[in-house]
């Protein structure tokens, strides 16, 4: 069974104090070594040999090794450390630190933060920029970014709840909150996140139709964007907790029908709009005819029998519901 690591703080000291103290010790050891060598040139004694050996050991071997324990971190950066293959701890936050010089910085497999771009963070080595030393470059390749990052996954073709193929794309805002899990529990947390986003998106899209009519009051991908975003965020978070990641937001950035059915669906939407418009026009025309008849009857303007009322209603509906302008006809005789 795979062990799930929890983040702990790495034991450390103030880097600047160690740097200054170690440099002074090296300087003093070199001075003692030179003086001992001069003394040996005059008189060879065991005491002088021992002092010269100790100063050489301290100044040229032990103290230089301590420089390997100096680590520099920028804001929102972390360094995961291991000691002889075991998790030692994590350094977080900006500062100059000193840790056990035998620890090694660990990074996820296939993780290359210093190349390409993740969420808009680009790093390049153009001519004229400051070049990192090999040691700094190696450390930079293993630094874990704690910044808020953006993952813009590629568009996918997925069937909705009605079986219609749609093209959908999402953007996920995330950050690393547990560096130990991010490094040791998964192979590459960025690739792991991308795959889980694809899986979660398919699980959510198949539960909702692309669109729904107003009468049905059904939740859809187009009409219930906030609910879809909330469910998508929860689904992705449940899958990436093991990698020490926190999902801050998940939003749909692109939503459309697949090209093979886009034309048919556009015609369907147009037909629905025409029917709805006609329905509204007929309802309004009937109300206007009813009002006209009531006004004529209430004001005793004209007394119409049922046959004439039917003819008047027919004429008014033709005029009010027609697509073209009507031509007036003047009747010079009687209507009876």
C-alpha positions as CSV (number, residue, x, y, z in Angstrom):
1,X,0.0,0.0,0.0
2,X,1.4,3.4,-1.0
3,X,2.3,5.7,1.9
4,X,0.7,9.1,2.0
5,X,3.1,11.8,3.2
6,X,2.1,14.8,5.3
7,X,4.1,18.0,5.1
8,X,6.4,18.8,8.0
9,X,8.8,21.8,8.5
10,X,12.4,21.1,7.8
11,X,14.8,21.9,10.7
12,X,16.8,25.0,9.7
13,X,19.0,27.9,10.9
14,X,19.5,31.4,9.8
15,X,21.6,31.2,6.6
16,X,23.3,34.5,6.9
17,X,24.7,33.8,10.3
18,X,26.0,30.4,9.2
19,X,27.5,32.0,6.1
20,X,29.4,34.7,8.0
21,X,30.5,32.3,10.8
22,X,31.6,29.6,8.4
23,X,33.6,32.1,6.3
24,X,35.3,33.4,9.4
25,X,36.2,29.9,10.5
26,X,37.6,29.1,7.0
27,X,39.7,32.3,7.1
28,X,41.0,31.6,10.5
29,X,41.8,27.9,9.6
30,X,43.7,29.1,6.5
31,X,45.7,31.6,8.6
32,X,46.5,28.8,11.1
33,X,47.4,26.4,8.3
34,X,49.9,28.9,6.8
35,X,51.5,29.8,10.1
36,X,51.8,26.1,10.9
37,X,53.5,25.5,7.6
38,X,55.9,28.3,8.3
39,X,56.6,26.8,11.7
40,X,57.2,23.3,10.2
41,X,59.7,24.8,7.9
42,X,61.7,25.9,10.9
43,X,61.1,23.1,13.5
44,X,59.2,19.9,13.0
45,X,57.0,19.0,16.0
46,X,54.1,16.7,16.5
47,X,52.0,19.5,17.9
48,X,52.6,21.7,14.8
49,X,51.7,18.8,12.5
50,X,48.5,18.1,14.4
51,X,47.5,21.8,14.3
52,X,48.3,22.0,10.6
53,X,46.3,18.9,9.9
54,X,43.2,20.0,11.9
55,X,43.3,23.5,10.3
56,X,43.5,22.0,6.8
57,X,40.7,19.6,7.6
58,X,38.5,22.3,8.9
59,X,39.4,25.0,6.3
60,X,39.5,22.9,3.2
61,X,37.1,20.0,3.8
62,X,34.6,20.4,6.6
63,X,33.6,24.1,6.4
64,X,33.3,24.1,2.6
65,X,30.9,21.2,2.9
66,X,28.6,23.4,5.1
67,X,28.1,25.8,2.1
68,X,26.0,23.0,0.5
69,X,23.4,23.5,3.3
70,X,22.7,27.1,2.3
71,X,19.3,27.6,0.6
72,X,17.7,30.7,-0.8
73,X,13.9,30.9,-1.4
74,X,11.7,33.6,-3.0
75,X,8.2,34.4,-1.9
76,X,5.6,31.7,-2.6
77,X,8.3,29.0,-3.1
78,X,9.0,25.8,-1.3
79,X,11.8,23.2,-1.3
80,X,11.1,19.6,-0.4
81,X,14.2,18.0,1.2
82,X,15.2,14.3,1.6
83,X,18.0,12.9,3.7
84,X,19.5,9.6,2.5
85,X,16.2,8.8,0.7
86,X,13.9,9.7,3.5
87,X,11.6,12.7,3.7
88,X,13.4,15.3,5.8
89,X,11.0,18.3,5.7
90,X,9.9,21.3,3.6
91,X,11.3,24.8,3.5
92,X,8.7,27.5,2.8
93,X,8.6,31.2,2.4
94,X,11.2,33.8,1.4
95,X,14.5,33.8,3.2
96,X,18.1,32.5,3.5
97,X,18.2,29.2,5.3
98,X,20.8,26.7,6.4
99,X,19.9,23.0,6.6
100,X,21.8,19.8,6.9
101,X,24.3,19.9,4.0
102,X,23.7,16.3,3.2
103,X,20.0,16.8,2.3
104,X,18.9,16.8,-1.3
105,X,16.0,18.7,-2.9
106,X,13.3,16.5,-4.4
107,X,11.0,17.3,-7.3
108,X,8.2,15.3,-9.0
109,X,9.2,13.1,-11.9
110,X,8.8,14.8,-15.3
111,X,8.3,18.1,-13.5
112,X,10.1,21.0,-15.2
113,X,9.0,24.3,-13.7
114,X,11.7,26.3,-15.4
115,X,10.6,25.5,-19.0
116,X,7.5,26.4,-20.8
117,X,4.7,28.2,-19.0
118,X,2.3,27.2,-16.3
119,X,-0.5,29.7,-15.6
120,X,1.4,32.5,-17.3
121,X,4.7,32.0,-15.4
122,X,7.3,32.0,-18.1
123,X,11.0,31.6,-17.6
124,X,13.6,31.8,-20.4
125,X,17.3,32.3,-20.9
126,X,17.5,35.0,-23.5
127,X,20.7,36.7,-24.3
128,X,21.5,39.6,-21.9
129,X,19.7,38.1,-18.9
130,X,21.4,37.1,-15.7
131,X,22.7,33.5,-16.0
132,X,22.2,31.2,-13.0
133,X,25.1,29.1,-11.8
134,X,24.8,25.4,-12.1
135,X,24.0,24.9,-8.4
136,X,21.3,27.6,-8.5
137,X,19.9,26.2,-11.7
138,X,19.7,22.7,-10.2
139,X,17.9,24.1,-7.1
140,X,15.5,26.2,-9.3
141,X,14.5,23.1,-11.2
142,X,13.3,21.5,-7.9
143,X,11.5,24.5,-6.3
144,X,7.8,24.0,-5.8
145,X,5.7,27.0,-6.7
146,X,3.0,27.9,-4.1
147,X,1.5,30.6,-6.3
148,X,-2.0,30.5,-7.6
149,X,-1.8,28.9,-11.0
150,X,-4.2,28.4,-13.9
151,X,-4.7,25.3,-15.9
152,X,-6.5,25.8,-19.3
153,X,-7.3,22.3,-20.5
154,X,-7.8,21.6,-24.2
155,X,-11.4,21.5,-25.6
156,X,-13.1,18.1,-25.5
157,X,-15.9,16.5,-27.4
158,X,-18.3,15.0,-24.9
159,X,-21.9,13.7,-25.1
160,X,-24.4,15.6,-22.9
161,X,-27.3,14.0,-21.0
162,X,-29.4,13.8,-24.2
163,X,-26.5,12.2,-26.1
164,X,-25.7,15.3,-28.2
165,X,-22.0,15.7,-28.9
166,X,-20.7,19.1,-27.6
167,X,-17.4,20.8,-27.5
168,X,-16.5,22.1,-24.0
169,X,-13.4,23.6,-22.4
170,X,-12.7,24.6,-18.8
171,X,-10.2,26.7,-16.9
172,X,-9.1,25.6,-13.4
173,X,-7.5,27.9,-10.8
174,X,-5.4,25.9,-8.3
175,X,-2.4,25.9,-6.0
176,X,-0.2,23.5,-4.1
177,X,-1.0,23.3,-0.3
178,X,0.9,20.2,0.7
179,X,4.3,19.9,-1.0
180,X,5.1,16.5,0.4
181,X,2.0,14.9,-1.2
182,X,2.6,16.8,-4.4
183,X,6.1,15.4,-4.7
184,X,5.9,11.9,-3.2
185,X,2.2,10.8,-3.7
186,X,2.0,11.3,-7.5
187,X,4.5,11.2,-10.3
188,X,3.8,14.7,-11.8
189,X,1.1,16.8,-10.1
190,X,0.5,19.0,-13.1
191,X,-0.1,16.1,-15.4
192,X,-2.1,14.4,-12.7
193,X,-4.3,17.5,-12.3
194,X,-4.9,17.7,-16.1
195,X,-6.0,14.1,-16.4
196,X,-8.3,14.4,-13.4
197,X,-9.9,17.6,-14.8
198,X,-10.7,15.7,-18.0
199,X,-12.2,12.8,-16.1
200,X,-14.3,15.1,-13.8
201,X,-15.5,17.2,-16.8
202,X,-16.9,14.0,-18.5
203,X,-18.6,12.9,-15.3
204,X,-20.4,16.3,-14.9
205,X,-21.3,17.0,-18.5
206,X,-23.1,13.6,-19.0
207,X,-25.5,14.6,-16.2
208,X,-26.9,17.8,-17.9
209,X,-28.3,18.6,-21.3
210,X,-26.7,21.4,-23.3
211,X,-29.9,23.5,-23.1
212,X,-33.4,23.3,-21.8
213,X,-36.7,25.1,-22.5
214,X,-38.1,27.6,-20.1
215,X,-41.2,25.5,-19.5
216,X,-39.3,22.5,-18.3
217,X,-37.2,24.6,-15.8
218,X,-34.5,22.0,-16.1
219,X,-30.9,22.7,-15.2
220,X,-28.5,22.8,-18.2
221,X,-24.9,23.4,-19.1
222,X,-25.8,26.7,-20.7
223,X,-28.3,28.0,-18.2
224,X,-26.9,26.8,-14.9
225,X,-23.3,27.8,-15.2
226,X,-22.8,28.6,-11.5
227,X,-24.1,25.2,-10.4
228,X,-22.0,23.4,-13.0
229,X,-18.9,25.3,-11.9
230,X,-19.5,24.4,-8.2
231,X,-20.1,20.8,-9.0
232,X,-17.1,20.7,-11.2
233,X,-14.9,22.2,-8.5
234,X,-16.0,19.7,-5.9
235,X,-15.5,16.8,-8.4
236,X,-12.0,17.8,-9.2
237,X,-11.1,18.6,-5.6
238,X,-12.1,15.1,-4.5
239,X,-9.7,13.6,-7.0
240,X,-6.6,15.8,-6.5
241,X,-6.6,15.9,-2.6
242,X,-4.1,13.0,-2.6
243,X,-1.7,15.2,-4.6
244,X,-1.8,18.0,-2.1
245,X,-3.6,20.5,-4.4
246,X,-6.4,22.9,-3.7
247,X,-8.9,23.9,-6.4
248,X,-9.9,27.5,-6.0
249,X,-12.2,27.8,-9.0
250,X,-13.3,25.9,-12.1
251,X,-15.2,27.6,-14.9
252,X,-16.4,26.7,-18.4
253,X,-14.6,28.8,-21.0
254,X,-16.1,27.3,-24.2
255,X,-19.4,25.6,-24.8
256,X,-20.8,24.7,-28.3
257,X,-22.4,21.9,-30.2
258,X,-20.1,19.7,-32.2
259,X,-19.8,20.7,-35.9
260,X,-21.7,17.7,-37.1
261,X,-24.9,18.7,-35.4
262,X,-24.4,22.5,-35.0
263,X,-26.4,23.3,-38.2
264,X,-29.3,21.1,-37.1
265,X,-29.4,22.5,-33.6
266,X,-29.3,26.1,-35.0
267,X,-32.3,25.3,-37.1
268,X,-34.1,23.9,-34.1
269,X,-33.3,27.0,-32.0
270,X,-34.6,29.2,-34.8
271,X,-37.8,27.2,-35.2
272,X,-38.4,27.4,-31.4
273,X,-37.9,31.1,-31.5
274,X,-40.3,31.5,-34.4
275,X,-43.0,29.4,-32.6
276,X,-42.5,31.4,-29.4
277,X,-42.8,34.7,-31.3
278,X,-45.9,33.6,-33.2
279,X,-47.5,32.4,-29.9
280,X,-46.9,35.8,-28.4
281,X,-48.3,37.6,-31.5
282,X,-51.5,35.5,-31.5
283,X,-52.0,36.1,-27.7
284,X,-51.7,39.8,-28.2
285,X,-54.0,39.8,-31.3
286,X,-56.7,37.9,-29.5
287,X,-56.5,40.4,-26.6
288,X,-56.8,43.4,-29.0
289,X,-59.8,41.9,-30.8
290,X,-61.5,41.1,-27.5
291,X,-60.9,44.7,-26.4
292,X,-62.2,46.1,-29.7
293,X,-65.5,44.2,-29.4
294,X,-66.0,45.2,-25.8
295,X,-65.4,48.9,-26.6
296,X,-67.8,48.8,-29.6
297,X,-70.5,47.1,-27.5
298,X,-70.0,49.3,-24.4
299,X,-70.2,52.6,-26.3
300,X,-73.1,51.4,-28.5
301,X,-71.2,52.4,-31.6
302,X,-72.6,49.6,-33.7
303,X,-74.7,46.6,-33.1
304,X,-73.2,43.5,-34.7
305,X,-74.8,40.1,-34.9
306,X,-72.8,36.9,-34.5
307,X,-72.1,36.5,-38.2
308,X,-70.7,40.0,-38.5
309,X,-68.7,39.6,-35.3
310,X,-67.1,36.5,-36.7
311,X,-66.2,38.3,-39.9
312,X,-64.7,41.2,-37.9
313,X,-62.7,38.9,-35.7
314,X,-61.4,37.1,-38.8
315,X,-60.4,40.3,-40.5
316,X,-58.7,41.7,-37.4
317,X,-56.7,38.5,-36.8
318,X,-55.5,38.5,-40.4
319,X,-54.4,42.1,-40.1
320,X,-52.7,41.7,-36.7
321,X,-51.0,38.4,-37.3
322,X,-50.0,38.9,-40.9
323,X,-46.3,39.2,-41.9
324,X,-47.0,41.9,-44.5
325,X,-48.6,45.3,-44.4
326,X,-52.4,45.2,-45.2
327,X,-54.0,47.2,-48.0
328,X,-57.1,49.1,-46.7
329,X,-60.4,48.5,-48.4
330,X,-63.1,51.2,-48.2
331,X,-66.7,49.9,-48.3
332,X,-69.0,52.6,-49.8
333,X,-72.1,50.6,-49.2
334,X,-73.9,49.0,-46.2
335,X,-72.4,46.1,-44.4
336,X,-75.9,44.4,-44.4
